[in-house]
Amino acid sequence: MHHYLRPLLVPASFALVGASERPGSLGRVVMENVAAAGYTGEFHAVNPAHRKLLGQKSWPSLPSIRKPIELVVIAAPCDAVPRVLQDAARVKAKAAILLTAAPAGPAAAAKRWARDVAALAKQGGIRLVGPGAFGVIRTSVGLNASFSDVDVLPGRLALVAQSGAVCTAMLDFARPAGIGFSTVISLGGVLDVDFGELLDALLADQETDGILLYVEHVHDARGFLSALRAAARTKPVVLLKAGRSLEAAPPSGPSPDAVFDVAMRRCGTVRVRTYTQLFAAARLLGTGRIPRGERIAVVANGRGPAMLAADSARDAGIELAQFDASTVAALDALLPDESPRGNPVDVRGDAPPERFAAAVGAVVSDPNVDAVVVLHVPRPVDSPTDAARAVAAVARGSRKPILGAWLGAIERPEARDALEAGGIANFYTPENAVEAFAFLAAYRRHQELLLEVPPPLLEPAPPDFVAVERLRAAIGDRRTLDPDELARLLAAFRLPVPRVARAGTLDEARVVARRLGYPVSLSGDATGPAIGPIPDGRALLRAWRKLQERARAGQEREGHAFVRKAAHGERARELAIGVATDPVFGPVISLGIGGGSPLTPAGRALALPPLNRRLALDLIAGARRHTGRDGAPAAPDDVVEPVVRLLLQLSALVCACPWVRELELDPVFAEPGVATVGAARLAVDPRQKSRRGYGHMAIHPYPSETAGTIEVRDSVPLTVRAIRPEDAELERDFVLGLSEESRYFRFFYRLHELTPQMLARFTQVDYDREMALVALAPAAAAGGGERIVGVARYIANPDGESAEFAVVVADDWQGRGVARGLMERLIACARKRGLARLEGAVLRTNHGMLRFTAAMGFSTADDPEDPEQLIVTLPLARD
């Protein structure tokens, strides 16, 4: 099934409106590029003032062509653009690229023009790129409908940028470097099509193996991150972001760039910092070789460059491989006695090409080596080109990445060509080569994290949503909560706060302290900073006097105090946990040392909610890189578990309460077995009223609203809920427990068990684009717990309107209504998502499933691509 943006990227026909013969005009540049690239589809030039342009027939308008037109490229004046879009709608064009920039002049007039253009495109069902777009290049069909006249090499990389200038510069660099592209496109002013949809289209594109992104700003954070997460699971994505210098630093909270960094790590995307690094990544991705590990070997014909590469690897956290005994023996036979046999390998300056290549061959065959960096220094006694050809011959026989740096060979294109013919990316310096490998190593690490199976989740106590809604209603338009309200909010989400009681006099405070038990603390409000710990009555007297002095100075409330059970003992660690709201990515959770440390990336680790256990542990690991004044880490081992629980409860609060703009828990006293909030401060955005749809979140949280029960025959009601990463073991056991026939009917081939990739894919669900519901029954095995007895899921198709579904039930639970109960709930989720229909492929021999889908109202048709399958379809009435 093709993606709905295919007419934009691979049009079968397109028209250029504003085609021209005038030298230097945009219309002429595009026409010349189309002719030079050899477009294989139908091209039409449109200009009412000409019958012919550059020897090609010119049409007066789009309707006059009277042939199907999938894509319209617009280079017409601003005032003509609305009419062109209306004509495009009449001919049922699917997409348009607006090369024309927004009109100059008053900003208000430009905004009106943009609003009108966007509305016309939407009314006409046209997906629009621009204004001020670069155009599009698609090498497989000879399409260059852009203003770049660079001859683009075909390749398997896609470049998506927000800047046409960056596209042009990248292409200008790529041609002499031998880097090819499948697709090049820029977004321009982003009135409609954004990064997220283009990434989805490239994810479905079989001609693209890697994606380069140049980003200046993000419009739709959720769509962007959702598409990045999906793409990075299957294709390396390398991103360069510009604009850090223009981002205003917030008065409190993390910088926008630090939040962007966290978002990219969450998505498994490799971020580079410079243009040079993006080029380096492009060189390496262009070879199509991804390392299986992070251990590199260095082979050079000079000790100095070898040591520079080794130092760069260490600085980048890349491991130098320890050679296998067989490799050392092979090097013994090759190298002079005085040459070291370790890593890096110096073959000496007088090494002929044969010895150089043999050393590379020995090293690249080592099972402990994941990639090889080969450095060549020109010598009077050898030929860089001969050395390049010899090493390239070795590279052609290996799937491991081999990176080259032929130093001083910039003016020798034949050496570079020989390396590239062998699949070797060539760099100018040893440091560039190692840095490029570090990008691929980071991508591999991200993939490992995505495949990591989280341990089973201990169910936290559910929040008291009734109390939260009452509290929100009581807040009204206020931007702050009083201490009592804040304490009730924390309690509603089971955030641990110490026992507290109000005391109007010193004598009452003494009575309360004896009842709670020393040590206690004393504060002017229920959640504010406290004086303590107070070990006895004498210390309580001193603290009471100090609190009264503060009240007289206007620093505390007069007339009463709050006595709290001291939340910490001798082994307690003071932490600071905060929530800030980023203008693009929404809520951000931070963790660091308590006691007033600033909410900055330098002082705290950051994470985007929602959090699960693994993400909470990652956040704690990041915070532990920072130490307190005593040199101890933020969260020692013995307090990790209670901090994880607190972070998960805080994440639930952030997801459920879009009106929480800032929340500061400082200090949080973490000690073995418990983490308790010592003081809290909160700011509210009264404009945010509802938590429906989680619109304030950049990443869709776990859909707890899917939880419920279904009635089945001969059993107690079964629990139904959305799957989550912590269900990995249950999912593995479920598939293992299916009969061979049930597994075959579900997966269409003989599957014995789920691979780690499949297990991660089935349990780590992006709820924005898919849904998986599980039915749970009590486990019969000793120890209790639950087992999965049925799974129903859908995944949205590239067309944006339909989804593919699947349902499977454990053999011993079939025929009892489990499948119907799951499908009824899945259909409700699909309707809520706005999908138009559910589709599924069913083997003709799966008679039970065909009867079930017919009973559920699905229609049946032949599969045009597979005679052994049928396609079942259910139209959905949208909510």
Order of alpha helices (4+ residues) and beta strands (2+ residues): alpha-beta-alpha-beta-beta-beta-beta-alpha-beta-alpha-beta-beta-beta-beta-alpha-beta-alpha-beta-alpha-beta-alpha-beta-alpha-beta-alpha-beta-alpha-beta-alpha-beta-alpha-beta-alpha-beta-alpha-alpha-alpha-beta-alpha-beta-beta-alpha-beta-beta-beta-beta-alpha-alpha-beta-beta-beta-beta-beta-alpha-alpha-alpha-beta-beta-beta-alpha-beta-alpha-beta-beta
